[in-house]
C-alpha cells in the first residue's frame, strides 16, 4: 500500500471540537476514512490514544477501532486494519 497522507480534521464533529495541538488526523481512501486521535485527559476521563476505520456507505460505518500507546502507533494500526479489509 502506498504511503497515506494524514491531514488534520475532516467532517466529523469531534474533530472540529478537539483542541489544538492535540487535534485528530484523518485520511480518506476512496469510500473509507481512517482516523487517529489523541484525546487529552479531562473531566471525562484519562487520556485516550486510538484509531478508527470507517467504511461505506459514505464513510459512516465503523469497521475497526482500537487503542494505541502513541499517536504514530495509532496511525500505523489504522493503516494495517485498512489493509486487511
PyMOL CGO cylinders between C-alpha atoms (Angstrom):
from pymol import cmd
from pymol.cgo import CYLINDER

trace = [
    CYLINDER, 0.00, 0.00, 0.00, 1.29, 3.47, -0.83, 0.3, 1, 1, 1, 1, 1, 1,
    CYLINDER, 1.29, 3.47, -0.83, 2.10, 5.94, 1.94, 0.3, 1, 1, 1, 1, 1, 1,
    CYLINDER, 2.10, 5.94, 1.94, -1.03, 7.74, 3.08, 0.3, 1, 1, 1, 1, 1, 1,
    CYLINDER, -1.03, 7.74, 3.08, -1.12, 11.49, 3.67, 0.3, 1, 1, 1, 1, 1, 1,
    CYLINDER, -1.12, 11.49, 3.67, -2.70, 12.15, 7.04, 0.3, 1, 1, 1, 1, 1, 1,
    CYLINDER, -2.70, 12.15, 7.04, -4.42, 15.52, 7.38, 0.3, 1, 1, 1, 1, 1, 1,
    CYLINDER, -4.42, 15.52, 7.38, -5.84, 17.48, 10.23, 0.3, 1, 1, 1, 1, 1, 1,
    CYLINDER, -5.84, 17.48, 10.23, -9.60, 17.31, 10.57, 0.3, 1, 1, 1, 1, 1, 1,
    CYLINDER, -9.60, 17.31, 10.57, -12.30, 16.24, 8.18, 0.3, 1, 1, 1, 1, 1, 1,
    CYLINDER, -12.30, 16.24, 8.18, -16.02, 16.40, 8.72, 0.3, 1, 1, 1, 1, 1, 1,
    CYLINDER, -16.02, 16.40, 8.72, -16.52, 14.52, 11.97, 0.3, 1, 1, 1, 1, 1, 1,
    CYLINDER, -16.52, 14.52, 11.97, -17.89, 16.82, 14.68, 0.3, 1, 1, 1, 1, 1, 1,
    CYLINDER, -17.89, 16.82, 14.68, -15.44, 15.73, 17.35, 0.3, 1, 1, 1, 1, 1, 1,
    CYLINDER, -15.44, 15.73, 17.35, -12.55, 16.56, 15.03, 0.3, 1, 1, 1, 1, 1, 1,
    CYLINDER, -12.55, 16.56, 15.03, -13.84, 20.12, 14.81, 0.3, 1, 1, 1, 1, 1, 1,
    CYLINDER, -13.84, 20.12, 14.81, -14.26, 20.37, 18.58, 0.3, 1, 1, 1, 1, 1, 1,
    CYLINDER, -14.26, 20.37, 18.58, -10.85, 18.92, 19.51, 0.3, 1, 1, 1, 1, 1, 1,
    CYLINDER, -10.85, 18.92, 19.51, -8.48, 21.48, 20.95, 0.3, 1, 1, 1, 1, 1, 1,
    CYLINDER, -8.48, 21.48, 20.95, -5.20, 22.12, 19.17, 0.3, 1, 1, 1, 1, 1, 1,
    CYLINDER, -5.20, 22.12, 19.17, -2.43, 20.98, 19.27, 0.3, 1, 1, 1, 1, 1, 1,
    CYLINDER, -2.43, 20.98, 19.27, -3.92, 17.57, 20.04, 0.3, 1, 1, 1, 1, 1, 1,
    CYLINDER, -3.92, 17.57, 20.04, -6.30, 17.52, 17.08, 0.3, 1, 1, 1, 1, 1, 1,
    CYLINDER, -6.30, 17.52, 17.08, -7.01, 14.17, 15.43, 0.3, 1, 1, 1, 1, 1, 1,
    CYLINDER, -7.01, 14.17, 15.43, -5.68, 13.29, 12.00, 0.3, 1, 1, 1, 1, 1, 1,
    CYLINDER, -5.68, 13.29, 12.00, -7.62, 11.56, 9.23, 0.3, 1, 1, 1, 1, 1, 1,
    CYLINDER, -7.62, 11.56, 9.23, -7.12, 10.27, 5.72, 0.3, 1, 1, 1, 1, 1, 1,
    CYLINDER, -7.12, 10.27, 5.72, -9.74, 9.39, 3.14, 0.3, 1, 1, 1, 1, 1, 1,
    CYLINDER, -9.74, 9.39, 3.14, -9.11, 6.47, 0.79, 0.3, 1, 1, 1, 1, 1, 1,
    CYLINDER, -9.11, 6.47, 0.79, -11.97, 6.00, -1.64, 0.3, 1, 1, 1, 1, 1, 1,
    CYLINDER, -11.97, 6.00, -1.64, -15.08, 5.13, 0.37, 0.3, 1, 1, 1, 1, 1, 1,
    CYLINDER, -15.08, 5.13, 0.37, -13.06, 4.70, 3.57, 0.3, 1, 1, 1, 1, 1, 1,
    CYLINDER, -13.06, 4.70, 3.57, -11.82, 7.07, 6.26, 0.3, 1, 1, 1, 1, 1, 1,
    CYLINDER, -11.82, 7.07, 6.26, -9.04, 6.31, 8.72, 0.3, 1, 1, 1, 1, 1, 1,
    CYLINDER, -9.04, 6.31, 8.72, -8.86, 8.38, 11.91, 0.3, 1, 1, 1, 1, 1, 1,
    CYLINDER, -8.86, 8.38, 11.91, -6.14, 8.56, 14.57, 0.3, 1, 1, 1, 1, 1, 1,
    CYLINDER, -6.14, 8.56, 14.57, -6.74, 10.57, 17.71, 0.3, 1, 1, 1, 1, 1, 1,
    CYLINDER, -6.74, 10.57, 17.71, -5.08, 11.71, 20.92, 0.3, 1, 1, 1, 1, 1, 1,
    CYLINDER, -5.08, 11.71, 20.92, -7.69, 12.99, 23.33, 0.3, 1, 1, 1, 1, 1, 1,
    CYLINDER, -7.69, 12.99, 23.33, -6.29, 14.75, 26.41, 0.3, 1, 1, 1, 1, 1, 1,
    CYLINDER, -6.29, 14.75, 26.41, -7.24, 13.81, 29.94, 0.3, 1, 1, 1, 1, 1, 1,
    CYLINDER, -7.24, 13.81, 29.94, -10.00, 15.88, 31.43, 0.3, 1, 1, 1, 1, 1, 1,
    CYLINDER, -10.00, 15.88, 31.43, -13.18, 15.73, 33.46, 0.3, 1, 1, 1, 1, 1, 1,
    CYLINDER, -13.18, 15.73, 33.46, -14.47, 12.99, 31.15, 0.3, 1, 1, 1, 1, 1, 1,
    CYLINDER, -14.47, 12.99, 31.15, -11.58, 10.67, 31.99, 0.3, 1, 1, 1, 1, 1, 1,
    CYLINDER, -11.58, 10.67, 31.99, -7.95, 9.78, 31.28, 0.3, 1, 1, 1, 1, 1, 1,
    CYLINDER, -7.95, 9.78, 31.28, -6.03, 10.47, 28.07, 0.3, 1, 1, 1, 1, 1, 1,
    CYLINDER, -6.03, 10.47, 28.07, -7.08, 8.26, 25.15, 0.3, 1, 1, 1, 1, 1, 1,
    CYLINDER, -7.08, 8.26, 25.15, -4.93, 7.40, 22.14, 0.3, 1, 1, 1, 1, 1, 1,
    CYLINDER, -4.93, 7.40, 22.14, -6.67, 5.39, 19.48, 0.3, 1, 1, 1, 1, 1, 1,
    CYLINDER, -6.67, 5.39, 19.48, -7.77, 4.85, 15.91, 0.3, 1, 1, 1, 1, 1, 1,
    CYLINDER, -7.77, 4.85, 15.91, -10.89, 4.04, 13.89, 0.3, 1, 1, 1, 1, 1, 1,
    CYLINDER, -10.89, 4.04, 13.89, -11.64, 2.93, 10.32, 0.3, 1, 1, 1, 1, 1, 1,
    CYLINDER, -11.64, 2.93, 10.32, -14.98, 3.89, 8.74, 0.3, 1, 1, 1, 1, 1, 1,
    CYLINDER, -14.98, 3.89, 8.74, -16.39, 2.49, 5.51, 0.3, 1, 1, 1, 1, 1, 1,
    CYLINDER, -16.39, 2.49, 5.51, -19.29, 2.56, 3.10, 0.3, 1, 1, 1, 1, 1, 1,
    CYLINDER, -19.29, 2.56, 3.10, -21.86, 3.90, 2.83, 0.3, 1, 1, 1, 1, 1, 1,
    CYLINDER, -21.86, 3.90, 2.83, -20.50, 7.47, 2.93, 0.3, 1, 1, 1, 1, 1, 1,
    CYLINDER, -20.50, 7.47, 2.93, -17.78, 6.59, 5.46, 0.3, 1, 1, 1, 1, 1, 1,
    CYLINDER, -17.78, 6.59, 5.46, -20.43, 6.15, 8.18, 0.3, 1, 1, 1, 1, 1, 1,
    CYLINDER, -20.43, 6.15, 8.18, -19.99, 2.52, 9.24, 0.3, 1, 1, 1, 1, 1, 1,
    CYLINDER, -19.99, 2.52, 9.24, -17.38, 1.80, 11.92, 0.3, 1, 1, 1, 1, 1, 1,
    CYLINDER, -17.38, 1.80, 11.92, -15.37, -1.17, 10.63, 0.3, 1, 1, 1, 1, 1, 1,
    CYLINDER, -15.37, -1.17, 10.63, -12.49, -1.33, 13.11, 0.3, 1, 1, 1, 1, 1, 1,
    CYLINDER, -12.49, -1.33, 13.11, -11.14, 0.52, 16.12, 0.3, 1, 1, 1, 1, 1, 1,
    CYLINDER, -11.14, 0.52, 16.12, -8.52, 0.20, 18.82, 0.3, 1, 1, 1, 1, 1, 1,
    CYLINDER, -8.52, 0.20, 18.82, -6.30, 1.83, 21.41, 0.3, 1, 1, 1, 1, 1, 1,
    CYLINDER, -6.30, 1.83, 21.41, -2.62, 2.69, 20.99, 0.3, 1, 1, 1, 1, 1, 1,
    CYLINDER, -2.62, 2.69, 20.99, 0.35, 3.70, 23.11, 0.3, 1, 1, 1, 1, 1, 1,
    CYLINDER, 0.35, 3.70, 23.11, 1.50, 6.52, 20.82, 0.3, 1, 1, 1, 1, 1, 1,
    CYLINDER, 1.50, 6.52, 20.82, -0.07, 8.70, 18.14, 0.3, 1, 1, 1, 1, 1, 1,
    CYLINDER, -0.07, 8.70, 18.14, 2.24, 7.21, 15.48, 0.3, 1, 1, 1, 1, 1, 1,
    CYLINDER, 2.24, 7.21, 15.48, 1.19, 3.69, 16.57, 0.3, 1, 1, 1, 1, 1, 1,
    CYLINDER, 1.19, 3.69, 16.57, -2.46, 4.74, 16.19, 0.3, 1, 1, 1, 1, 1, 1,
    CYLINDER, -2.46, 4.74, 16.19, -1.89, 5.84, 12.59, 0.3, 1, 1, 1, 1, 1, 1,
    CYLINDER, -1.89, 5.84, 12.59, 0.04, 2.65, 11.80, 0.3, 1, 1, 1, 1, 1, 1,
    CYLINDER, 0.04, 2.65, 11.80, -2.66, 0.46, 13.37, 0.3, 1, 1, 1, 1, 1, 1,
    CYLINDER, -2.66, 0.46, 13.37, -5.40, 2.19, 11.35, 0.3, 1, 1, 1, 1, 1, 1,
    CYLINDER, -5.40, 2.19, 11.35, -3.42, 1.66, 8.14, 0.3, 1, 1, 1, 1, 1, 1,
    CYLINDER, -3.42, 1.66, 8.14, -2.83, -2.02, 8.99, 0.3, 1, 1, 1, 1, 1, 1,
    CYLINDER, -2.83, -2.02, 8.99, -6.54, -2.56, 9.73, 0.3, 1, 1, 1, 1, 1, 1,
    CYLINDER, -6.54, -2.56, 9.73, -7.47, -0.89, 6.45, 0.3, 1, 1, 1, 1, 1, 1,
    CYLINDER, -7.47, -0.89, 6.45, -5.01, -3.06, 4.52, 0.3, 1, 1, 1, 1, 1, 1,
    CYLINDER, -5.01, -3.06, 4.52, -6.69, -6.19, 5.97, 0.3, 1, 1, 1, 1, 1, 1,
    CYLINDER, -6.69, -6.19, 5.97, -10.17, -5.22, 4.72, 0.3, 1, 1, 1, 1, 1, 1,
]
cmd.load_cgo(trace, "trace")
